[in-house]
Amino acid sequence: MRWKPKAFNNCMTSIKTTLFLLLLAAGSARAQSFSFGDLFGQAKKQKQYYLQQIAAYQAFRAELKQGYAVISNGLSGIRDIDLAELNAHEAYYRSLARPSASVSGSSQVQDILDWQGAIRRCYQGQDDPYVNRVGSGVLDQCRQDLEVLNDLLTSGKWQLDDAERLRRLEALHQSMLDKYTFSRGFCQAAHVLQLQRQQENRGLQRLKQVYENH
């Protein structure tokens, strides 16, 4: 049998064509399979999204219903509050604004007033400029303490219970005592220095008279 190249070529062309069609069909099948799978995945995600939206709506509806119930029943609930409890709270806050007798009648109040008066008298009549400057500063601090004391003992100024008022009164008491102790020692030292200067001046005057007589 004689070999015919033309027949071989025709055969190879047919095989190639067949393979190409098979590959094309397989590719089309894969593409179609991918498209359907992707479509199913998107549908599943969309379903989950819808379920989440439904759950959120139901939760919002439940909260809205509960809130409406609170508003509807709240007004009547407010009217049902025990008036005795309200009066007790009001009386308590009124008591905070009003100092009790244990505060206003404390002996520390009188101590503060007495010490302030003694400090003021201590610096009266001083002719030394330095002593006067010191006294002016101390008396200014005393005035500030007295203003605080006045607010502490005046009804309606502060809202404090008795324990807190007594603590603040104790602090004022100690502050005024410190200024009284300092002023007493300082004024005594200034008085001694003033006496020494007077004695020195008298001594100089006597020496001057002695030299003038001779």
C-alpha positions as a Markdown table, in Angstrom:
| # | Residue | x | y | z |
|---|---|---|---|---|
| 1 | Met | 0.0 | 0.0 | 0.0 |
| 2 | Arg | 1.4 | 3.3 | -1.0 |
| 3 | Trp | 1.7 | 6.1 | 1.7 |
| 4 | Lys | -0.3 | 9.2 | 0.9 |
| 5 | Pro | 0.9 | 12.4 | 2.7 |
| 6 | Lys | -2.2 | 14.3 | 1.8 |
| 7 | Ala | -4.4 | 11.7 | 3.6 |
| 8 | Phe | -2.1 | 11.9 | 6.7 |
| 9 | Asn | -2.4 | 15.6 | 6.8 |
| 10 | Asn | -6.1 | 15.5 | 6.6 |
| 11 | Cys | -6.2 | 13.0 | 9.4 |
| 12 | Met | -4.0 | 15.2 | 11.6 |
| 13 | Thr | -6.1 | 18.2 | 10.9 |
| 14 | Ser | -9.2 | 16.3 | 11.9 |
| 15 | Ile | -7.5 | 15.2 | 15.2 |
| 16 | Lys | -6.4 | 18.7 | 16.0 |
| 17 | Thr | -9.9 | 20.0 | 15.3 |
| 18 | Thr | -11.4 | 17.4 | 17.6 |
| 19 | Leu | -9.0 | 18.2 | 20.4 |
| 20 | Phe | -9.6 | 21.9 | 20.1 |
| 21 | Leu | -13.4 | 21.4 | 20.3 |
| 22 | Leu | -12.9 | 19.1 | 23.3 |
| 23 | Leu | -10.7 | 21.7 | 25.1 |
| 24 | Leu | -13.2 | 24.4 | 24.3 |
| 25 | Ala | -16.1 | 22.4 | 25.6 |
| 26 | Ala | -14.1 | 21.6 | 28.8 |
| 27 | Gly | -13.3 | 25.3 | 29.3 |
| 28 | Ser | -16.8 | 26.3 | 28.7 |
| 29 | Ala | -17.9 | 23.7 | 31.2 |
| 30 | Arg | -15.5 | 25.0 | 33.9 |
| 31 | Ala | -16.5 | 28.6 | 33.3 |
| 32 | Gln | -20.2 | 27.6 | 33.6 |
| 33 | Ser | -19.5 | 25.7 | 36.7 |
| 34 | Phe | -17.6 | 28.7 | 38.2 |
| 35 | Ser | -20.3 | 31.0 | 37.3 |
| 36 | Phe | -23.0 | 28.9 | 38.9 |
| 37 | Gly | -20.9 | 28.4 | 42.1 |
| 38 | Asp | -20.2 | 32.1 | 42.4 |
| 39 | Leu | -23.9 | 32.8 | 41.9 |
| 40 | Phe | -24.9 | 30.3 | 44.6 |
| 41 | Gly | -22.3 | 31.9 | 47.0 |
| 42 | Gln | -23.7 | 35.4 | 46.4 |
| 43 | Ala | -27.2 | 34.1 | 47.0 |
| 44 | Lys | -26.1 | 32.6 | 50.3 |
| 45 | Lys | -24.5 | 35.8 | 51.4 |
| 46 | Gln | -27.6 | 37.8 | 50.4 |
| 47 | Lys | -29.8 | 35.4 | 52.4 |
| 48 | Gln | -27.6 | 35.8 | 55.5 |
| 49 | Tyr | -27.8 | 39.6 | 55.1 |
| 50 | Tyr | -31.6 | 39.5 | 54.9 |
| 51 | Leu | -31.7 | 37.3 | 58.0 |
| 52 | Gln | -29.6 | 39.8 | 59.8 |
| 53 | Gln | -31.8 | 42.7 | 58.8 |
| 54 | Ile | -34.9 | 40.8 | 60.0 |
| 55 | Ala | -33.2 | 40.1 | 63.3 |
| 56 | Ala | -32.2 | 43.7 | 63.8 |
| 57 | Tyr | -35.7 | 44.9 | 62.9 |
| 58 | Gln | -37.2 | 42.5 | 65.4 |
| 59 | Ala | -34.8 | 43.7 | 68.1 |
| 60 | Phe | -35.6 | 47.3 | 67.4 |
| 61 | Arg | -39.3 | 46.5 | 67.4 |
| 62 | Ala | -39.0 | 44.9 | 70.9 |
| 63 | Glu | -37.0 | 47.9 | 72.3 |
| 64 | Leu | -39.5 | 50.3 | 70.8 |
| 65 | Lys | -42.3 | 48.4 | 72.4 |
| 66 | Gln | -40.5 | 48.3 | 75.8 |
| 67 | Gly | -39.8 | 52.0 | 75.6 |
| 68 | Tyr | -43.4 | 52.8 | 74.8 |
| 69 | Ala | -44.4 | 50.8 | 77.9 |
| 70 | Val | -42.0 | 52.7 | 80.1 |
| 71 | Ile | -43.3 | 56.0 | 78.8 |
| 72 | Ser | -46.9 | 55.0 | 79.2 |
| 73 | Asn | -46.4 | 53.6 | 82.7 |
| 74 | Gly | -43.7 | 56.0 | 83.8 |
| 75 | Leu | -46.0 | 59.0 | 84.3 |
| 76 | Ser | -48.3 | 57.1 | 86.5 |
| 77 | Gly | -45.3 | 55.6 | 88.3 |
| 78 | Ile | -43.9 | 59.0 | 89.1 |
| 79 | Arg | -47.2 | 59.9 | 90.7 |
| 80 | Asp | -46.9 | 56.8 | 92.9 |
| 81 | Ile | -43.6 | 57.8 | 94.5 |
| 82 | Asp | -43.8 | 57.9 | 98.2 |
| 83 | Leu | -44.2 | 61.6 | 99.2 |
| 84 | Ala | -42.8 | 60.8 | 102.7 |
| 85 | Glu | -39.5 | 59.8 | 101.0 |
| 86 | Leu | -39.4 | 63.0 | 99.0 |
| 87 | Asn | -40.0 | 65.0 | 102.1 |
| 88 | Ala | -37.2 | 63.2 | 103.9 |
| 89 | His | -34.8 | 64.0 | 101.1 |
| 90 | Glu | -35.9 | 67.6 | 101.1 |
| 91 | Ala | -35.5 | 67.9 | 104.8 |
| 92 | Tyr | -32.0 | 66.3 | 104.6 |
| 93 | Tyr | -30.8 | 68.9 | 102.0 |
| 94 | Arg | -32.3 | 71.7 | 104.1 |
| 95 | Ser | -30.3 | 70.5 | 107.1 |
| 96 | Leu | -27.1 | 70.5 | 105.0 |
| 97 | Ala | -27.7 | 74.2 | 104.3 |
| 98 | Arg | -28.3 | 75.1 | 107.9 |
| 99 | Pro | -25.6 | 74.7 | 110.6 |
| 100 | Ser | -26.7 | 72.9 | 113.8 |
| 101 | Ala | -26.2 | 74.1 | 117.3 |
| 102 | Ser | -23.2 | 71.9 | 117.7 |
| 103 | Val | -21.4 | 74.0 | 115.1 |
| 104 | Ser | -22.7 | 77.5 | 115.8 |
| 105 | Gly | -22.4 | 77.0 | 119.6 |
| 106 | Ser | -18.9 | 75.5 | 119.5 |
| 107 | Ser | -16.4 | 77.1 | 121.8 |
| 108 | Gln | -14.0 | 77.2 | 118.9 |
| 109 | Val | -16.1 | 79.9 | 117.3 |
| 110 | Gln | -15.5 | 82.2 | 120.3 |
| 111 | Asp | -11.8 | 81.3 | 120.4 |
| 112 | Ile | -11.4 | 82.4 | 116.8 |
| 113 | Leu | -13.1 | 85.8 | 117.5 |
| 114 | Asp | -11.1 | 86.3 | 120.6 |
| 115 | Trp | -7.8 | 85.6 | 118.9 |
| 116 | Gln | -8.6 | 87.8 | 116.0 |
| 117 | Gly | -9.3 | 90.7 | 118.4 |
| 118 | Ala | -6.1 | 90.1 | 120.2 |
| 119 | Ile | -4.1 | 90.1 | 116.9 |
| 120 | Arg | -5.7 | 93.4 | 115.9 |
| 121 | Arg | -4.8 | 95.0 | 119.2 |
| 122 | Cys | -1.3 | 93.7 | 119.0 |
| 123 | Tyr | -0.5 | 95.7 | 115.9 |
| 124 | Gln | -2.4 | 98.8 | 116.9 |
| 125 | Gly | -0.2 | 101.8 | 117.7 |
| 126 | Gln | 2.9 | 100.4 | 116.1 |
| 127 | Asp | 5.1 | 103.1 | 114.5 |
| 128 | Asp | 7.7 | 100.8 | 112.9 |
| 129 | Pro | 7.1 | 100.5 | 109.2 |
| 130 | Tyr | 8.2 | 96.9 | 109.0 |
| 131 | Val | 6.0 | 95.9 | 111.9 |
| 132 | Asn | 3.1 | 97.6 | 110.3 |
| 133 | Arg | 3.6 | 95.7 | 107.0 |
| 134 | Val | 3.8 | 92.4 | 108.8 |
| 135 | Gly | 0.6 | 93.3 | 110.8 |
| 136 | Ser | -1.2 | 94.3 | 107.6 |
| 137 | Gly | -0.5 | 90.9 | 106.0 |
| 138 | Val | -1.6 | 89.0 | 109.1 |
| 139 | Leu | -4.8 | 91.0 | 109.6 |
| 140 | Asp | -5.7 | 90.4 | 105.9 |
| 141 | Gln | -5.4 | 86.7 | 106.5 |
| 142 | Cys | -7.5 | 87.0 | 109.6 |
| 143 | Arg | -10.2 | 88.8 | 107.6 |
| 144 | Gln | -10.2 | 85.9 | 105.1 |
| 145 | Asp | -10.7 | 83.4 | 107.9 |
| 146 | Leu | -13.5 | 85.4 | 109.3 |
| 147 | Glu | -15.3 | 85.5 | 106.0 |
| 148 | Val | -15.0 | 81.7 | 105.8 |
| 149 | Leu | -16.3 | 81.4 | 109.3 |
| 150 | Asn | -19.3 | 83.6 | 108.5 |
| 151 | Asp | -20.2 | 81.5 | 105.5 |
| 152 | Leu | -19.8 | 78.4 | 107.6 |
| 153 | Leu | -22.2 | 79.7 | 110.2 |
| 154 | Thr | -24.8 | 81.2 | 107.8 |
| 155 | Ser | -27.7 | 79.2 | 106.6 |
| 156 | Gly | -27.9 | 78.6 | 102.9 |
| 157 | Lys | -24.3 | 79.4 | 102.1 |
| 158 | Trp | -22.9 | 75.9 | 102.0 |
| 159 | Gln | -24.5 | 72.4 | 101.9 |
| 160 | Leu | -22.4 | 70.5 | 104.4 |
| 161 | Asp | -23.3 | 68.0 | 107.1 |
| 162 | Asp | -22.2 | 68.7 | 110.7 |
| 163 | Ala | -19.1 | 66.5 | 110.5 |
| 164 | Glu | -17.8 | 68.5 | 107.5 |
| 165 | Arg | -18.6 | 71.8 | 109.1 |
| 166 | Leu | -16.8 | 70.8 | 112.3 |
| 167 | Arg | -13.8 | 69.7 | 110.3 |
| 168 | Arg | -13.7 | 73.1 | 108.6 |
| 169 | Leu | -14.2 | 74.9 | 111.9 |
| 170 | Glu | -11.3 | 73.0 | 113.4 |
| 171 | Ala | -9.1 | 74.1 | 110.4 |
| 172 | Leu | -10.1 | 77.7 | 111.0 |
| 173 | His | -9.5 | 77.4 | 114.7 |
| 174 | Gln | -6.0 | 76.1 | 114.1 |
| 175 | Ser | -5.3 | 78.7 | 111.4 |
| 176 | Met | -6.3 | 81.6 | 113.7 |
| 177 | Leu | -4.3 | 80.1 | 116.6 |
| 178 | Asp | -1.2 | 80.0 | 114.5 |
| 179 | Lys | -1.6 | 83.6 | 113.6 |
| 180 | Tyr | -2.3 | 84.6 | 117.2 |
| 181 | Thr | 0.8 | 82.7 | 118.4 |
| 182 | Phe | 3.0 | 84.2 | 115.8 |
| 183 | Ser | 1.7 | 87.8 | 116.3 |
| 184 | Arg | 2.1 | 87.6 | 120.1 |
| 185 | Gly | 5.7 | 86.5 | 119.8 |
| 186 | Phe | 6.4 | 89.0 | 117.0 |
| 187 | Cys | 4.8 | 91.9 | 118.8 |
| 188 | Gln | 6.6 | 91.1 | 122.0 |
| 189 | Ala | 10.0 | 91.0 | 120.2 |
| 190 | Ala | 9.1 | 94.3 | 118.4 |
| 191 | His | 8.2 | 95.9 | 121.8 |
| 192 | Val | 11.5 | 94.8 | 123.3 |
| 193 | Leu | 13.4 | 96.2 | 120.4 |
| 194 | Gln | 11.5 | 99.4 | 120.7 |
| 195 | Leu | 12.4 | 99.7 | 124.4 |
| 196 | Gln | 16.0 | 99.0 | 123.6 |
| 197 | Arg | 16.0 | 101.8 | 121.0 |
| 198 | Gln | 14.4 | 104.1 | 123.5 |
| 199 | Gln | 17.0 | 103.3 | 126.1 |
| 200 | Glu | 19.8 | 103.8 | 123.6 |
| 201 | Asn | 18.3 | 107.2 | 122.6 |
| 202 | Arg | 18.1 | 108.2 | 126.2 |
| 203 | Gly | 21.7 | 107.1 | 126.8 |
| 204 | Leu | 22.8 | 109.2 | 123.8 |
| 205 | Gln | 20.9 | 112.2 | 125.1 |
| 206 | Arg | 22.6 | 111.9 | 128.5 |
| 207 | Leu | 26.0 | 111.6 | 126.9 |
| 208 | Lys | 25.2 | 114.6 | 124.7 |
| 209 | Gln | 24.2 | 116.6 | 127.8 |
| 210 | Val | 27.4 | 115.6 | 129.6 |
| 211 | Tyr | 29.6 | 116.7 | 126.8 |
| 212 | Glu | 27.7 | 120.0 | 126.3 |
| 213 | Asn | 28.0 | 120.8 | 130.1 |
| 214 | His | 31.8 | 120.3 | 129.9 |
